[in-house]
Amino acid sequence: MARHERGFDSAQPVGTRVARGHTAYHAGLAAEDIVARAYVAAGYRLVADRWRGRRGEIDLIFSTAVGVVMVEVKASKSFASAAAHLTPAQITRLYATAEEYLATTPNGALTDVRFDVALVDQTGALDILENAFAA
C-alpha cells in the first residue's frame, strides 16, 4: 500500500512527522514540569503526574489541605493558542477520568476537587486558570 493510501501526507516525509511528534512530546513534558514546580512552590503536594485511567489521562494531580486539584496543561506559542487546544471532548474525558481517579481515594466522589487549566507559552511563561470549568 502506498504512503498516500494510508493517509500520510506525501509532501511531508515520515521522519519529519516523527521529529515533530518527539518535539511536541518533550515540549509537553517541559510544560508539565514548569506547572508542577509552580504548584509545589505554592505549597501543593504533587500526588500524580500523567495519571491514566481507562477513559483518559490527567496531566497533574495535587493535594491540598482541603482536597484535590486536577490540572490540565496546555502549551503552545501563546496563551490564546494553548487555550484553543482545549476542546469540549477533552473536558468531558477529563471529568470521566477524574471520576475514575476519585474512586481510588478514601472519600471517593465526596472528595473536594478543583479543575485548573495551566497555559504555557513558547517562552515558558505560565497562566493558571483556577477552577476553570466552574459554571
C-alpha positions in Angstrom: 0.0 0.0 0.0 1.4 3.4 -1.0 2.0 6.0 1.7 -0.7 8.3 0.4 -3.2 5.5 0.5 -2.7 5.1 4.3 -3.5 8.7 5.0 0.1 10.0 5.0 0.9 13.4 3.6 3.2 12.5 0.8 4.6 16.1 0.8 6.0 15.5 4.3 8.5 12.8 5.0 7.7 10.4 7.7 10.8 11.4 9.6 9.7 15.0 9.7 6.3 14.0 11.3 8.1 11.7 13.8 10.6 14.5 14.7 7.7 16.9 15.2 5.9 14.4 17.4 9.0 14.0 19.6 9.4 17.7 19.8 5.8 18.1 20.9 6.1 15.3 23.4 9.2 16.8 25.1 7.7 20.3 25.0 4.6 18.9 26.8 6.8 17.3 29.4 8.7 20.6 29.9 5.4 22.5 30.2 4.1 20.0 32.8 7.4 20.4 34.7 7.0 24.2 34.8 3.5 23.9 36.0 4.3 21.2 38.7 7.1 23.4 40.0 4.8 26.4 40.3 2.2 24.5 42.2 4.8 22.9 44.6 6.3 26.3 45.2 2.8 27.5 46.2 2.5 24.7 48.8 0.6 22.0 46.8 1.8 18.4 47.0 2.1 16.5 43.7 0.4 13.1 44.1 0.3 12.0 40.4 1.5 13.1 37.0 0.1 11.8 33.8 -2.4 9.6 35.7 -4.0 7.2 33.3 -7.4 5.7 33.6 -9.5 3.8 31.1 -11.1 7.0 29.9 -8.1 9.2 29.6 -5.3 11.0 31.3 -5.0 13.7 33.9 -1.8 15.7 33.5 -1.1 16.7 37.1 -2.9 15.9 40.4 -2.1 17.8 43.6 -3.4 17.5 47.1 -4.2 20.4 49.4 -5.4 20.7 52.9 -9.0 20.8 51.6 -8.9 18.4 48.7 -7.5 17.6 45.3 -6.6 19.9 42.4 -6.5 18.3 38.9 -4.6 20.3 36.3 -4.8 20.1 32.5 -1.7 21.5 30.9 -1.8 23.2 27.5 1.3 24.5 25.8 1.6 26.5 22.6 3.1 29.6 21.1 0.7 31.9 23.0 -1.7 31.6 25.9 -4.6 32.1 23.5 -3.5 29.3 21.1 -2.8 27.0 24.1 -6.3 27.6 25.4 -7.8 27.0 22.0 -6.4 23.4 22.1 -8.8 22.5 25.0 -11.9 21.0 23.4 -15.3 20.1 24.9 -14.5 16.5 24.2 -11.3 16.8 26.3 -13.2 18.4 29.1 -15.7 15.5 29.1 -12.8 13.0 29.1 -11.2 14.9 32.0 -14.3 14.7 34.1 -14.7 11.0 33.3 -11.1 10.3 34.2 -11.4 12.3 37.4 -14.3 10.1 38.4 -12.0 7.1 38.0 -9.2 8.7 40.0 -11.5 9.8 42.8 -12.8 6.2 43.1 -9.3 5.3 44.2 -9.3 7.9 47.1 -10.6 7.3 50.6 -13.5 9.7 50.3 -14.3 8.9 46.6 -16.7 11.2 44.9 -17.1 13.1 48.2 -13.5 14.5 47.8 -13.4 18.2 47.3 -11.9 18.7 43.8 -11.0 21.7 41.7 -10.1 21.6 38.0 -7.4 24.1 36.8 -6.1 24.7 33.3 -2.4 25.8 33.1 -1.4 27.5 29.9 2.3 27.7 29.0 3.5 29.8 26.1 6.6 29.3 24.0 8.8 31.4 26.4 7.8 29.1 29.3 5.6 31.8 30.9 2.6 30.4 32.9 -1.0 31.4 33.2 -3.1 29.3 35.6 -6.9 29.4 35.3 -8.1 28.2 38.7 -11.5 26.4 38.8 -11.5 26.7 35.0 -14.7 24.8 34.4 -16.9 26.3 37.1 -20.3 27.4 35.9 
